[in-house]
């Protein structure tokens, strides 16, 4: 399995779990956090496809988005908005960690 496939597979598995976690048994805030995760994971997959599966370019895009959200968080007024932003940053950092691990695996296997 190449690096891109490993990354995509990890994101797709997490996306599937997140979708399954949205239930009527959760309170509304919990479901909103899962929906945020689903939205973020889909965005990362779209960015990956839009950038011709260039993982290093995707890494830069995710880092830029994280920095943008951190600035947005400083300006947030409402607690729920701050929570949403923090959750989105966490989701992007998860994706970034998966991406970096896959890039490192690829680099180590190329040696």
ABEGO torsion letter per residue (X at the ends): XBAAAAAAAAAAAAAAAAAAABBAABBAAAAAAAAAAAAAAAAAAAAAAAAGGBAAAAAAAAAAAAAAAAAAAAABABAAAAAAAAAAAAAAAAAAAAAAAAAAAAAAAAX
